[in-house]
Amino acid sequence: MAETFAERVRAAARAGWWTFVIFAVGLAAAWGIVLGLMHTRPGWVLSLCGGGNFDWDALQRVYLWFFGVMKLILLVVLMATVFLALWSRRLRAG
């Protein structure tokens, strides 16, 4: 029974690492796209965001808040994954 539990913890740690890597790559790609959009400032982006009273400064604040929150979520995923990895190593040793 203990070996089955240890195997499940190891599987959860592997899944956590893959989740972290995919999330980090996706976040980096999205950040690159946002930097490109903020540099070129095409008009269709503002029209997609509601047009009229939405300017580039407000859009930049929204982007910064979004990526700040996503980085905090990424940090939580990393901490949980490291915990699972260390726990699985301890279960294997003991």
C-alpha positions in Angstrom: 0.0 0.0 0.0 2.8 2.4 0.9 4.6 1.7 -2.4 1.4 2.5 -4.4 1.1 5.8 -2.5 4.7 6.6 -3.2 4.2 5.9 -6.9 1.2 8.2 -7.0 3.2 11.0 -5.3 6.0 10.6 -7.9 3.4 10.7 -10.7 1.9 13.9 -9.2 5.4 15.4 -9.0 6.0 14.6 -12.7 2.7 16.0 -13.7 3.4 19.1 -11.7 6.7 19.7 -13.4 5.1 19.3 -16.8 2.3 21.7 -15.8 4.9 24.2 -14.6 6.9 24.0 -17.9 3.9 24.3 -20.1 2.5 27.2 -18.1 5.9 29.0 -18.1 6.4 28.6 -21.8 2.8 29.8 -22.5 3.2 32.8 -20.2 6.5 33.7 -21.9 5.0 33.4 -25.4 2.0 35.5 -24.3 4.4 38.1 -22.8 6.2 38.3 -26.1 3.0 38.8 -28.0 1.9 41.5 -25.6 5.3 43.3 -26.0 4.9 43.2 -29.8 1.4 44.6 -29.5 2.4 47.3 -27.1 5.3 48.3 -29.5 3.2 48.5 -32.7 -0.1 49.7 -31.0 -2.5 48.6 -33.7 -5.9 50.2 -33.7 -7.8 46.9 -33.8 -6.6 46.0 -30.3 -8.3 49.0 -28.8 -11.5 48.3 -30.7 -11.5 44.7 -29.4 -11.2 46.1 -25.9 -14.3 48.3 -26.2 -13.1 51.1 -28.3 -14.2 54.5 -27.1 -12.9 55.3 -23.7 -10.1 52.7 -23.4 -6.6 53.9 -24.1 -3.2 52.3 -24.3 -2.2 53.3 -20.7 -5.3 51.5 -19.3 -4.6 48.5 -21.5 -1.0 48.4 -20.3 -2.2 48.4 -16.7 -4.5 45.5 -17.4 -1.7 43.5 -19.0 0.6 44.2 -16.1 -2.0 43.1 -13.6 -2.8 40.0 -15.5 0.8 38.9 -15.9 1.6 39.7 -12.3 -1.3 37.5 -11.1 -0.2 34.8 -13.5 3.3 34.9 -12.2 2.0 34.5 -8.6 0.0 31.5 -9.7 3.1 30.1 -11.4 5.0 30.5 -8.2 2.3 28.6 -6.3 2.5 25.8 -8.9 6.3 25.7 -8.5 6.2 25.6 -4.7 3.7 22.7 -4.8 5.7 20.8 -7.4 8.9 21.2 -5.4 7.1 20.0 -2.3 5.8 16.9 -4.1 9.2 16.2 -5.6 11.0 16.4 -2.2 8.2 14.3 -0.6 8.4 11.6 -3.2 12.2 11.4 -2.7 11.7 11.0 1.0 9.1 8.3 0.5 11.5 6.4 -1.8 14.3 6.6 0.8 12.2 5.7 3.8 
